[in-house]
Amino acid sequence: MIWRWALLVALSALVAGALEWIGLPAGLLLGPMIAAVVLAVRGGSLGVPILAFRGAQAAVGTLIAGSITTGIVATVAQHWPVFLAVNVATLAASSVLGYLLSRWQVLPGTVAVWGSRRAPRARWC
């Protein structure tokens, strides 16, 4: 399994470096994501211990929370109906789309539960 991690790290660095070199603003985010998708599509899988997965989620949540300023909170509070409407519209659109995809059988039936079940181990992406 260590070679899979090494492959993911190497491919992530290569793709992220290329994206940064061409000046893409989110190259460091997109590079590893693209690398993981490429490896997953090619049949690779990599288990991540649940504690490490939760730790990474906590770190990302902390970084996001740390970037919220009082100005952002004030703007959201001032325009709360717009934020609420956008969230409700997003939830409604995703629900309708999920229903239609299920009804038209575009994807396998198990796809509907992928986002709602608790996976014991995270995979490539």
MARBA-3410 file (N, C-alpha, C, O; in Angstrom, 1 decimal):
125
0.8,-1.2,0.0,0.0,0.0,0.0,0.9,1.3,0.0,0.4,2.3,-0.4 ~ 2.1,1.2,0.5,2.9,2.4,0.5,3.2,2.9,-0.9,3.4,4.1,-1.1 ~ 3.3,2.0,-1.8,3.6,2.4,-3.2,2.4,3.2,-3.8,2.6,4.1,-4.6 ~ 1.2,2.9,-3.4,0.1,3.6,-3.8,0.1,5.1,-3.3,-0.2,6.0,-4.0 ~ 0.5,5.2,-2.0,0.6,6.5,-1.5,1.7,7.3,-2.2,1.5,8.5,-2.5
2.8,6.6,-2.5,3.9,7.3,-3.1,3.5,7.7,-4.5,3.8,8.8,-5.0 ~ 2.7,6.9,-5.2,2.2,7.2,-6.6,1.3,8.4,-6.5,1.4,9.3,-7.3 ~ 0.4,8.4,-5.5,-0.5,9.5,-5.4,0.2,10.8,-5.1,-0.1,11.9,-5.7 ~ 1.2,10.8,-4.2,1.9,12.0,-3.8,2.7,12.5,-5.0,2.7,13.7,-5.3 ~ 3.4,11.6,-5.8,4.2,12.0,-6.9,3.3,12.6,-8.0,3.6,13.6,-8.6
2.2,11.9,-8.3,1.3,12.4,-9.4,0.6,13.7,-9.0,0.5,14.6,-9.8 ~ 0.3,13.8,-7.7,-0.3,15.1,-7.2,0.7,16.2,-7.4,0.3,17.3,-7.8 ~ 2.0,16.0,-7.0,3.0,17.0,-7.1,3.2,17.4,-8.5,3.4,18.6,-8.9 ~ 3.2,16.4,-9.4,3.4,16.7,-10.8,2.3,17.5,-11.4,2.5,18.5,-12.1 ~ 1.1,17.1,-11.2,-0.1,17.8,-11.8,-0.2,19.2,-11.1,-0.5,20.2,-11.8
-0.1,19.3,-9.8,-0.2,20.6,-9.1,0.9,21.5,-9.6,0.7,22.7,-9.8 ~ 2.1,21.0,-9.8,3.2,21.8,-10.3,3.0,22.4,-11.7,3.2,23.5,-12.0 ~ 2.4,21.5,-12.5,2.1,21.9,-13.9,1.0,23.0,-13.9,1.1,24.0,-14.6 ~ 0.0,22.8,-13.0,-1.1,23.8,-13.0,-0.6,25.1,-12.4,-1.1,26.2,-12.8 ~ 0.2,25.1,-11.4,0.8,26.3,-10.8,1.7,27.0,-11.9,1.7,28.2,-12.0
2.5,26.2,-12.6,3.4,26.7,-13.6,2.6,27.5,-14.7,3.1,28.5,-15.2 ~ 1.4,27.0,-15.1,0.6,27.7,-16.1,-0.2,28.9,-15.5,-0.8,29.6,-16.2 ~ -0.1,29.0,-14.2,-0.8,30.1,-13.5,-2.2,29.9,-13.1,-2.9,30.9,-12.8 ~ -2.6,28.7,-13.0,-4.0,28.4,-12.5,-4.1,28.8,-11.0,-3.3,28.2,-10.3 ~ -5.0,29.6,-10.6,-5.1,30.0,-9.2,-5.3,28.9,-8.2,-4.7,29.0,-7.1
-6.0,27.9,-8.6,-6.3,26.8,-7.6,-5.5,25.5,-8.0,-5.9,24.4,-7.7 ~ -4.3,25.7,-8.5,-3.5,24.6,-8.9,-3.2,23.6,-7.8,-3.2,22.4,-8.0 ~ -2.9,24.1,-6.6,-2.6,23.3,-5.5,-3.8,22.5,-5.0,-3.6,21.5,-4.3 ~ -4.9,23.0,-5.2,-6.1,22.2,-4.9,-6.5,21.2,-6.0,-6.8,20.1,-5.7 ~ -6.5,21.7,-7.2,-7.0,20.9,-8.3,-6.0,19.8,-8.7,-6.4,18.7,-9.1
-4.7,20.0,-8.5,-3.7,19.0,-8.9,-3.9,17.7,-8.2,-4.0,16.6,-8.8 ~ -3.9,17.7,-6.8,-4.1,16.4,-6.1,-5.5,15.8,-6.4,-5.7,14.6,-6.4 ~ -6.5,16.7,-6.6,-7.9,16.2,-6.9,-7.8,15.4,-8.3,-8.4,14.4,-8.4 ~ -7.2,16.0,-9.3,-7.1,15.4,-10.6,-6.3,14.1,-10.5,-6.7,13.1,-11.1 ~ -5.2,14.1,-9.8,-4.4,12.9,-9.6,-5.2,11.8,-9.0,-5.2,10.6,-9.4
-6.0,12.1,-7.9,-6.8,11.1,-7.3,-7.9,10.6,-8.2,-8.2,9.4,-8.2 ~ -8.5,11.4,-9.0,-9.5,11.0,-9.9,-8.9,10.1,-11.0,-9.5,9.0,-11.3 ~ -7.8,10.4,-11.5,-7.1,9.6,-12.5,-6.8,8.2,-12.0,-7.1,7.2,-12.6 ~ -6.3,8.2,-10.8,-5.9,6.9,-10.2,-7.2,6.1,-9.9,-7.2,4.9,-10.0 ~ -8.2,6.7,-9.4,-9.5,6.0,-9.1,-10.1,5.5,-10.4,-10.6,4.4,-10.4
-10.1,6.2,-11.5,-10.7,5.8,-12.7,-9.9,4.6,-13.3,-10.5,3.7,-13.9 ~ -8.6,4.6,-13.0,-7.8,3.5,-13.5,-7.9,2.3,-12.6,-7.1,1.3,-12.7 ~ -8.8,2.3,-11.6,-9.0,1.1,-10.7,-8.3,1.1,-9.4,-8.4,0.1,-8.7 ~ -7.5,2.1,-9.1,-6.8,2.2,-7.9,-7.7,2.6,-6.7,-8.6,3.3,-6.9 ~ -7.3,2.0,-5.6,-8.0,2.5,-4.4,-7.0,2.6,-3.3,-6.0,1.9,-3.3
-7.3,3.4,-2.3,-6.4,3.6,-1.2,-7.2,3.9,0.0,-7.9,4.9,0.1 ~ -7.1,3.1,1.0,-7.8,3.2,2.2,-7.1,4.3,3.1,-5.9,4.3,3.3 ~ -8.0,5.1,3.8,-7.5,6.1,4.7,-8.1,5.7,6.1,-9.3,5.6,6.1 ~ -7.3,5.6,7.1,-7.9,5.3,8.4,-8.9,6.4,8.8,-8.6,7.6,8.5 ~ -9.9,6.0,9.4,-11.0,6.9,9.7,-10.5,8.1,10.6,-11.0,9.2,10.5
-9.6,7.8,11.5,-9.1,8.9,12.4,-8.4,9.9,11.6,-8.5,11.1,11.8 ~ -7.6,9.5,10.6,-6.9,10.4,9.7,-7.8,11.2,8.9,-7.7,12.4,8.7 ~ -8.9,10.5,8.4,-9.9,11.2,7.6,-10.6,12.3,8.4,-10.8,13.4,7.9 ~ -11.0,11.9,9.6,-11.7,12.9,10.4,-10.8,14.1,10.8,-11.2,15.2,10.9 ~ -9.5,13.7,11.1,-8.5,14.8,11.4,-8.4,15.8,10.2,-8.3,17.0,10.4
-8.3,15.2,9.0,-8.2,16.1,7.8,-9.4,17.0,7.7,-9.3,18.2,7.3 ~ -10.6,16.4,7.9,-11.8,17.2,7.8,-11.9,18.3,8.8,-12.3,19.4,8.6 ~ -11.4,17.9,10.0,-11.4,19.0,11.1,-10.4,20.1,10.8,-10.7,21.3,11.0 ~ -9.2,19.7,10.2,-8.3,20.7,9.8,-8.8,21.7,8.7,-8.7,22.9,8.8 ~ -9.5,21.1,7.7,-10.1,21.9,6.7,-11.2,22.8,7.2,-11.3,24.0,6.9
-12.0,22.2,8.1,-13.1,23.0,8.7,-12.5,24.2,9.6,-13.1,25.3,9.5 ~ -11.4,23.9,10.3,-10.8,25.0,11.1,-10.2,26.1,10.2,-10.4,27.3,10.5 ~ -9.6,25.7,9.1,-9.1,26.7,8.1,-10.2,27.5,7.5,-10.1,28.8,7.4 ~ -11.3,26.9,7.2,-12.4,27.7,6.6,-13.0,28.6,7.7,-13.3,29.8,7.4 ~ -13.2,28.1,8.9,-13.8,28.9,10.0,-12.9,30.1,10.3,-13.3,31.1,10.6
-11.6,29.8,10.2,-10.6,30.9,10.5,-10.6,32.0,9.5,-10.1,33.1,9.8 ~ -11.1,31.7,8.3,-11.1,32.7,7.3,-12.4,33.6,7.3,-12.5,34.6,6.5 ~ -13.3,33.2,8.1,-14.6,34.0,8.2,-14.3,35.2,9.1,-13.9,35.1,10.3 ~ -14.6,36.4,8.5,-14.3,37.6,9.3,-15.7,38.2,9.7,-16.7,37.7,9.3 ~ -15.6,39.2,10.6,-16.9,39.9,11.0,-17.6,40.6,9.9,-18.8,40.7,9.9
-16.8,41.0,8.9,-17.4,41.6,7.7,-18.3,40.6,6.9,-19.3,40.9,6.4 ~ -17.8,39.3,6.8,-18.5,38.3,6.2,-19.8,38.0,6.9,-20.9,37.9,6.3 ~ -19.7,37.9,8.2,-20.9,37.6,9.1,-21.9,38.7,8.9,-23.1,38.5,8.8 ~ -21.4,40.0,8.9,-22.3,41.1,8.8,-23.0,41.1,7.4,-24.2,41.4,7.4 ~ -22.3,40.8,6.4,-22.9,40.7,5.1,-24.0,39.6,5.0,-25.0,39.8,4.4
-23.7,38.5,5.5,-24.6,37.4,5.6,-25.9,37.8,6.4,-27.0,37.5,6.0 ~ -25.6,38.4,7.5,-26.8,38.8,8.4,-27.6,39.9,7.7,-28.8,39.9,7.8 ~ -26.9,40.8,6.9,-27.7,41.8,6.2,-28.5,41.3,5.1,-29.6,41.8,4.8 ~ -28.0,40.3,4.4,-28.6,39.7,3.2,-29.1,38.3,3.4,-29.1,37.5,2.5 ~ -29.5,38.0,4.6,-29.9,36.6,5.0,-31.0,36.1,4.1,-31.0,34.9,3.8
-32.0,36.9,3.6,-33.0,36.2,2.7,-32.4,35.7,1.4,-32.8,34.7,0.9 ~ -31.4,36.4,0.9,-30.7,35.9,-0.3,-30.0,34.6,-0.1,-30.1,33.7,-0.8 ~ -29.2,34.6,1.0,-28.5,33.4,1.4,-29.4,32.2,1.6,-29.2,31.1,1.2 ~ -30.5,32.4,2.3,-31.5,31.4,2.6,-32.1,30.9,1.3,-32.3,29.7,1.1 ~ -32.5,31.8,0.4,-33.1,31.5,-0.9,-32.2,30.6,-1.7,-32.6,29.7,-2.4
-30.9,31.0,-1.8,-29.9,30.3,-2.6,-29.7,28.9,-2.0,-29.7,27.9,-2.8 ~ -29.7,28.8,-0.7,-29.5,27.4,-0.1,-30.7,26.6,-0.3,-30.6,25.4,-0.6 ~ -31.9,27.1,-0.2,-33.2,26.4,-0.4,-33.2,26.0,-1.9,-33.6,24.8,-2.2 ~ -32.9,26.9,-2.8,-32.9,26.6,-4.2,-31.9,25.5,-4.6,-32.2,24.6,-5.4 ~ -30.7,25.5,-4.0,-29.7,24.5,-4.2,-30.2,23.1,-3.7,-30.1,22.1,-4.4
-30.8,23.1,-2.5,-31.3,21.9,-2.0,-32.4,21.3,-2.8,-32.5,20.1,-3.1 ~ -33.3,22.2,-3.3,-34.5,21.8,-4.1,-34.0,21.3,-5.5,-34.4,20.2,-5.9 ~ -33.0,22.0,-6.1,-32.5,21.5,-7.4,-31.8,20.2,-7.3,-32.0,19.3,-8.1 ~ -31.0,20.0,-6.3,-30.3,18.8,-6.1,-31.2,17.6,-5.8,-31.0,16.5,-6.2 ~ -32.3,17.9,-5.0,-33.3,16.9,-4.7,-34.1,16.5,-6.0,-34.3,15.3,-6.2
-34.5,17.5,-6.8,-35.2,17.2,-8.0,-34.3,16.4,-9.0,-34.7,15.4,-9.6 ~ -33.1,16.8,-9.1,-32.1,16.2,-10.0,-31.9,14.7,-9.5,-31.9,13.8,-10.4 ~ -31.7,14.5,-8.2,-31.5,13.2,-7.7,-32.7,12.3,-8.0,-32.6,11.1,-8.4 ~ -33.9,12.9,-7.8,-35.1,12.1,-8.1,-35.2,11.7,-9.5,-35.5,10.6,-9.9 ~ -35.0,12.7,-10.4,-35.1,12.5,-11.9,-34.0,11.4,-12.3,-34.3,10.6,-13.1
-32.8,11.5,-11.8,-31.8,10.6,-12.2,-32.2,9.2,-11.7,-31.9,8.2,-12.4 ~ -32.8,9.1,-10.5,-33.2,7.8,-10.0,-34.4,7.3,-10.9,-34.5,6.1,-11.2 ~ -35.4,8.2,-11.2,-36.6,7.8,-11.9,-36.2,7.4,-13.3,-36.8,6.4,-13.8 ~ -35.3,8.1,-14.0,-34.9,7.8,-15.4,-33.9,6.6,-15.4,-33.6,6.2,-16.5 ~ -33.4,6.2,-14.3,-32.4,5.1,-14.1,-31.2,5.4,-15.0,-30.6,4.5,-15.7
-30.7,6.7,-14.9,-29.5,7.1,-15.6,-28.3,6.4,-14.9,-27.3,6.1,-15.6 ~ -28.3,6.4,-13.6,-27.3,5.8,-12.8,-27.8,4.6,-12.1,-29.0,4.4,-11.9 ~ -26.9,3.7,-11.6,-27.3,2.6,-10.8,-28.1,3.0,-9.5,-27.8,4.1,-9.0 ~ -29.0,2.2,-9.0,-29.8,2.6,-7.9,-29.0,2.9,-6.6,-29.4,3.6,-5.8 ~ -27.8,2.2,-6.5,-27.0,2.4,-5.3,-26.4,3.8,-5.2,-25.9,4.2,-4.1
-26.3,4.5,-6.3,-25.7,5.9,-6.3,-26.4,6.8,-5.3,-25.8,7.6,-4.7 ~ -27.7,6.6,-5.1,-28.5,7.5,-4.3,-28.0,7.4,-2.8,-28.2,8.4,-2.1 ~ -27.5,6.3,-2.4,-27.1,6.1,-1.0,-25.6,6.4,-0.8,-25.1,6.5,0.3 ~ -24.8,6.6,-1.9,-23.4,6.9,-1.7,-23.1,8.1,-0.8,-22.2,8.0,0.0 ~ -23.8,9.1,-1.0,-23.6,10.3,-0.2,-24.2,10.3,1.2,-23.9,11.1,2.0
-25.1,9.4,1.4,-25.8,9.4,2.7,-25.3,8.3,3.7,-25.6,8.4,4.9 ~ -24.6,7.3,3.2,-24.1,6.3,4.1,-22.8,6.7,4.7,-22.0,7.5,4.1 ~ -22.5,6.1,5.8,-21.2,6.4,6.5,-20.2,5.3,6.0,-20.3,4.1,6.4 ~ -19.2,5.7,5.2,-18.2,4.8,4.7,-17.2,4.5,5.8,-16.7,5.4,6.5 ~ -16.8,3.3,6.0,-15.8,3.0,7.1,-14.5,3.5,6.7,-13.7,3.8,7.6
-14.2,3.6,5.4,-12.9,4.1,5.0,-13.0,5.0,3.8,-13.8,4.7,2.9 ~ -12.3,6.1,3.7,-12.4,7.0,2.6,-11.6,6.3,1.5,-10.6,5.6,1.7 ~ -11.9,6.7,0.2,-11.2,6.1,-0.9,-10.4,7.3,-1.6,-10.3,8.4,-1.1 ~ -10.0,7.0,-2.8,-9.2,8.0,-3.6,-9.8,9.4,-3.6,-9.1,10.3,-3.3 ~ -11.1,9.5,-3.9,-11.7,10.8,-4.0,-12.9,10.9,-3.2,-13.6,11.9,-3.2
END
